[in-house]
Amino acid sequence: MEKTSRAPLLTRTLVILLFSMIMANIGGQMYGPLLPLYVQDLGANINQIGIFFTLSMIAPLLFQIMGGWISDAIGRVQAIAIGSLAGLVGYVVFTIAPSWWWLLLAVTGVSMASSFVGPSFNAFVAEESSEATRGKVFGVVQGIFLVVGVIGAPLGGFLADTYGFRLMFGVGAVLYGIATVVRILVARRVRQEQKTPTVKPSLGHLKTTLLSVIGLLTAGGLVTWIFISDGVGDTTFNMVGQLFPLYLNNIVGISMTQLGTLGAIASVSTMAFIYLGGMLSDKFGERMGIVLGNILMGAAIFIMLNVTTYVYFIAAWILLGIGQALVGPAYNSLISKAVPEKMRGTAFGFFSSSIGVFSLPMPYIGTLLWENFGPKVPFYVPLVALVMMLPVIWIKFRLPKTDKTSPPDVLAVAEPVAPNS
């Protein structure tokens, strides 16, 4: 009997882009957990740190939808290459910034990069997989990608502790530069091989795309509830995102190297369980992984707020990593199934960062709660919100039963006029 050759789970282009994502995001993991401490090191107090992170959220709001729309219009890989150039500029500014105000310019560049790269890469992964294996593909991609946390977080902590923040950002800039070159070369090759015509971005196309997405968001179906859930999570977690390293370093007394080690531990835990998370999503439905993962992440936050011994923080970060492993593939798979293909870039733009102006003041509100009611108080806000959303997710995060060869008809509202690549 002749054996039939199976197509590989990951395509060649996806593997190359994944390599570039790993190179770029090792730098991001190096500085991500330490950025509030760098802002503090450049002279900002707790109030000013809140102001900084509030202002830094404006750029994602400006670029996020634009990045997804450009991705839908000109192609995923081309949008990734464009965003990478802005990110490289951001890293250079991080390295040479003379004061914390300059970091706003750096964050703008990095935000533009993430707004173009993140939605485009997620949409590209969805398009490079079948619906039957999408959860597994997202699980494998995210599992491999998580090596950035294993390498980047402890490396960043060590470099910052030993040589200072500037050298750490310099190393990150070199890695991001390599990723940018790879992405530009891949974009050129994809453009040369492209057979399906792309459409020039225009205001008319942008208007049509936005109206289509707004139609999905306000239809009262699955996409509406994903949007509400994501909005609640973004709004409340934006209140404390910049406070985690400050709490652990300034209040508990954990060093930057130990902070990086915790990040690596969480990444290893996620890598160990993320394929299981993808399989769980494919077999039992996305809501199962999302609910279980959120329960574990809530438990991790609760433990963090009620212990002072480092070994217990390790346990909390292991739970956090497992929770992310269950939520990540399920969430991405659910969005890719619920949204028509031609709108995926814009949709991932909506769901991958802060949604709406309600999130803008949250970092500053978090610092006000810290100063007036104590360092632990802000962290209970996202914890309570997470618990309250669990029954909503379980009841509402359910795909309608339709023909698996096409997205649900109830969600296919006013697709954009132009094809994408």
ZAMARGU-4260 file (C-alpha; in steps of 0.2 Angstrom, whole numbers, plus 5000, padded with zeros to 4 digits):
<rodrens>
0) 5000/5000/5000 | 5007/5017/4995 | 5010/5029/5009 | 5002/5047/5006 | 5014/5061/5011
5) 5006/5073/5023 | 5008/5092/5021 | 5019/5099/5035 | 5009/5107/5049 | 5020/5123/5047
10) 5024/5130/5029 | 5041/5136/5024 | 5036/5154/5024 | 5028/5153/5041 | 5044/5145/5048
15) 5055/5159/5042 | 5043/5173/5048 | 5042/5164/5065 | 5061/5164/5066 | 5060/5183/5063
20) 5047/5185/5077 | 5058/5176/5089 | 5073/5187/5085 | 5063/5203/5087 | 5054/5197/5102
25) 5069/5191/5112 | 5072/5210/5113 | 5055/5214/5118 | 5055/5201/5132 | 5072/5208/5138
30) 5065/5225/5142 | 5046/5222/5143 | 5046/5217/5162 | 5059/5230/5166 | 5052/5246/5156
35) 5044/5253/5172 | 5060/5252/5181 | 5069/5260/5166 | 5057/5275/5167 | 5060/5276/5185
40) 5079/5275/5182 | 5078/5290/5171 | 5070/5301/5184 | 5051/5297/5184 | 5041/5295/5201
45) 5026/5284/5203 | 5014/5297/5197 | 5024/5301/5182 | 5026/5282/5178 | 5007/5282/5177
50) 5006/5297/5166 | 5020/5289/5155 | 5010/5273/5152 | 4994/5282/5150 | 5002/5293/5136
55) 5010/5277/5128 | 4993/5269/5125 | 4988/5283/5113 | 5000/5276/5099 | 4992/5259/5099
60) 4975/5266/5098 | 4980/5276/5083 | 4990/5262/5074 | 4981/5246/5079 | 4966/5247/5067
65) 4977/5255/5053 | 4989/5241/5054 | 4976/5227/5053 | 4968/5237/5038 | 4985/5239/5029
70) 4988/5220/5031 | 4971/5216/5024 | 4974/5228/5009 | 4992/5225/5004 | 4996/5208/5012
75) 5002/5201/5028 | 5020/5199/5025 | 5022/5217/5017 | 5013/5225/5033 | 5025/5215/5044
80) 5040/5222/5035 | 5033/5240/5036 | 5030/5239/5054 | 5047/5232/5058 | 5056/5248/5051
85) 5046/5258/5064 | 5051/5246/5078 | 5069/5247/5074 | 5069/5266/5076 | 5060/5263/5092
90) 5074/5252/5099 | 5087/5265/5094 | 5078/5278/5103 | 5077/5267/5119 | 5095/5265/5118
95) 5100/5283/5117 | 5086/5292/5127 | 5092/5305/5139 | 5076/5307/5149 | 5060/5297/5152
100) 5050/5309/5140 | 5061/5303/5126 | 5054/5285/5129 | 5037/5291/5123 | 5045/5292/5105
105) 5053/5275/5107 | 5036/5267/5113 | 5027/5275/5098 | 5039/5267/5086 | 5037/5250/5095
110) 5018/5252/5096 | 5017/5255/5077 | 5028/5239/5074 | 5017/5229/5085 | 5001/5236/5078
115) 5007/5231/5060 | 5016/5215/5065 | 5005/5207/5078 | 4988/5207/5068 | 4996/5202/5052
120) 5006/5188/5059 | 4991/5181/5068 | 4980/5182/5052 | 4995/5174/5042 | 4995/5159/5054
125) 4976/5157/5052 | 4977/5158/5033 | 4992/5145/5033 | 4981/5132/5042 | 4965/5123/5039
130) 4950/5126/5051 | 4952/5108/5058 | 4970/5110/5063 | 4970/5129/5067 | 4971/5126/5086
135) 4986/5115/5084 | 4995/5126/5072 | 4992/5141/5084 | 4998/5130/5098 | 5014/5125/5089
140) 5018/5142/5083 | 5015/5150/5100 | 5024/5136/5109 | 5040/5138/5098 | 5038/5157/5099
145) 5039/5156/5118 | 5057/5153/5118 | 5058/5172/5118 | 5053/5172/5136 | 5065/5158/5141
150) 5080/5168/5133 | 5074/5186/5133 | 5068/5188/5151 | 5083/5182/5161 | 5095/5189/5148
155) 5087/5206/5150 | 5087/5205/5169 | 5106/5200/5169 | 5111/5213/5157 | 5102/5227/5166
160) 5108/5221/5183 | 5126/5219/5177 | 5129/5232/5163 | 5114/5244/5164 | 5099/5247/5154
165) 5107/5255/5138 | 5118/5240/5134 | 5102/5229/5136 | 5093/5240/5123 | 5108/5240/5112
170) 5108/5221/5111 | 5089/5221/5108 | 5091/5233/5094 | 5104/5222/5085 | 5092/5207/5087
175) 5078/5217/5080 | 5088/5223/5066 | 5092/5205/5060 | 5073/5202/5061 | 5069/5217/5050
180) 5081/5212/5037 | 5074/5194/5036 | 5056/5201/5035 | 5060/5213/5021 | 5068/5199/5011
185) 5053/5188/5014 | 5041/5202/5009 | 5051/5204/4992 | 5050/5186/4988 | 5032/5185/4992
190) 5028/5200/4982 | 5037/5192/4967 | 5028/5176/4968 | 5011/5184/4971 | 4998/5180/4959
195) 4982/5187/4967 | 4981/5206/4964 | 4981/5217/4979 | 4972/5233/4981 | 4979/5250/4984
200) 4974/5256/5001 | 4961/5270/5000 | 4949/5279/5011 | 4935/5270/5003 | 4942/5253/5007
205) 4946/5259/5025 | 4928/5265/5027 | 4921/5249/5020 | 4932/5238/5031 | 4928/5248/5047
210) 4909/5247/5044 | 4911/5228/5041 | 4920/5226/5058 | 4908/5238/5067 | 4894/5227/5060
215) 4902/5212/5067 | 4904/5220/5084 | 4887/5227/5086 | 4877/5212/5079 | 4875/5205/5096
220) 4883/5188/5092 | 4899/5179/5096 | 4911/5193/5090 | 4901/5206/5101 | 4905/5195/5116
225) 4923/5193/5112 | 4924/5212/5110 | 4916/5215/5127 | 4927/5202/5136 | 4943/5208/5128
230) 4938/5226/5132 | 4935/5222/5150 | 4952/5212/5151 | 4962/5226/5142 | 4954/5240/5153
235) 4957/5232/5170 | 4974/5224/5166 | 4981/5240/5159 | 4978/5247/5176 | 4992/5236/5183
240) 5003/5231/5169 | 5016/5244/5173 | 5015/5240/5192 | 5020/5222/5192 | 5039/5225/5191
245) 5037/5240/5203 | 5028/5229/5216 | 5040/5215/5214 | 5056/5225/5214 | 5051/5240/5226
250) 5039/5232/5238 | 5044/5213/5239 | 5063/5216/5235 | 5065/5204/5220 | 5080/5209/5209
255) 5079/5212/5190 | 5088/5195/5187 | 5075/5186/5198 | 5061/5196/5188 | 5068/5189/5172
260) 5070/5172/5179 | 5051/5172/5184 | 5047/5177/5166 | 5058/5162/5159 | 5049/5150/5171
265) 5032/5156/5165 | 5037/5154/5147 | 5044/5136/5150 | 5027/5132/5158 | 5018/5139/5143
270) 5029/5130/5131 | 5026/5113/5140 | 5007/5115/5139 | 5003/5125/5124 | 5001/5111/5112
275) 4989/5103/5124 | 4980/5120/5124 | 4978/5119/5105 | 4972/5101/5106 | 4960/5105/5120
280) 4953/5119/5109 | 4951/5108/5094 | 4943/5094/5103 | 4932/5102/5116 | 4929/5120/5109
285) 4938/5136/5112 | 4928/5141/5128 | 4935/5127/5138 | 4953/5132/5136 | 4949/5151/5139
290) 4939/5148/5155 | 4952/5135/5163 | 4966/5147/5158 | 4958/5162/5165 | 4955/5153/5182
295) 4974/5148/5183 | 4979/5166/5179 | 4968/5173/5192 | 4975/5160/5205 | 4992/5166/5200
300) 4988/5184/5203 | 4980/5180/5220 | 4995/5170/5226 | 5007/5184/5220 | 4998/5197/5231
305) 4998/5186/5247 | 5016/5178/5247 | 5033/5186/5250 | 5044/5170/5248 | 5052/5168/5231
310) 5048/5150/5229 | 5030/5154/5230 | 5032/5167/5216 | 5039/5153/5206 | 5023/5143/5209
315) 5012/5158/5204 | 5022/5161/5188 | 5020/5142/5183 | 5001/5144/5185 | 5002/5160/5175
320) 5012/5151/5161 | 5000/5136/5160 | 4985/5148/5160 | 4992/5157/5145 | 4995/5141/5136
325) 4977/5136/5138 | 4970/5154/5133 | 4981/5159/5119 | 4978/5146/5105 | 4959/5145/5110
330) 4957/5164/5109 | 4966/5166/5092 | 4957/5151/5085 | 4940/5157/5090 | 4943/5175/5082
335) 4950/5167/5066 | 4934/5156/5065 | 4922/5170/5069 | 4928/5183/5057 | 4928/5182/5038
340) 4945/5179/5030 | 4946/5196/5022 | 4943/5205/5038 | 4955/5195/5049 | 4969/5208/5050
345) 4958/5222/5056 | 4949/5210/5068 | 4966/5204/5076 | 4970/5223/5077 | 4955/5226/5087
350) 4958/5211/5099 | 4977/5212/5101 | 4978/5228/5111 | 4968/5241/5120 | 4951/5244/5114
355) 4943/5261/5115 | 4947/5277/5125 | 4941/5269/5141 | 4958/5260/5143 | 4968/5277/5141
360) 4967/5283/5159 | 4969/5266/5167 | 4988/5266/5170 | 4987/5283/5179 | 4971/5277/5189
365) 4982/5262/5194 | 4996/5273/5201 | 4983/5283/5211 | 4976/5268/5219 | 4993/5262/5223
370) 4997/5279/5231 | 4981/5282/5241 | 4975/5264/5246 | 4991/5254/5245 | 5002/5244/5232
375) 4991/5228/5232 | 4974/5237/5229 | 4976/5240/5210 | 4979/5221/5207 | 4962/5216/5214
380) 4953/5226/5201 | 4958/5214/5186 | 4956/5199/5197 | 4938/5203/5201 | 4934/5208/5183
385) 4942/5191/5177 | 4931/5181/5189 | 4915/5190/5184 | 4918/5187/5166 | 4920/5168/5168
390) 4902/5164/5167 | 4899/5176/5152 | 4913/5167/5142 | 4907/5150/5146 | 4889/5154/5140
395) 4893/5166/5126 | 4909/5160/5118 | 4901/5146/5107 | 4902/5145/5088 | 4885/5143/5079
400) 4883/5126/5071 | 4887/5129/5052 | 4896/5121/5038 | 4914/5120/5043 | 4920/5125/5026
405) 4915/5143/5028 | 4914/5156/5042 | 4897/5157/5051 | 4884/5166/5040 | 4878/5176/5054
410) 4895/5184/5056 | 4898/5187/5038 | 4892/5205/5038 | 4897/5217/5023 | 4914/5210/5019
415) 4927/5222/5012 | 4926/5225/4993 | 4944/5220/4990 | 4953/5204/4990 | 4969/5202/5000
420) 4985/5191/4998
</rodrens>
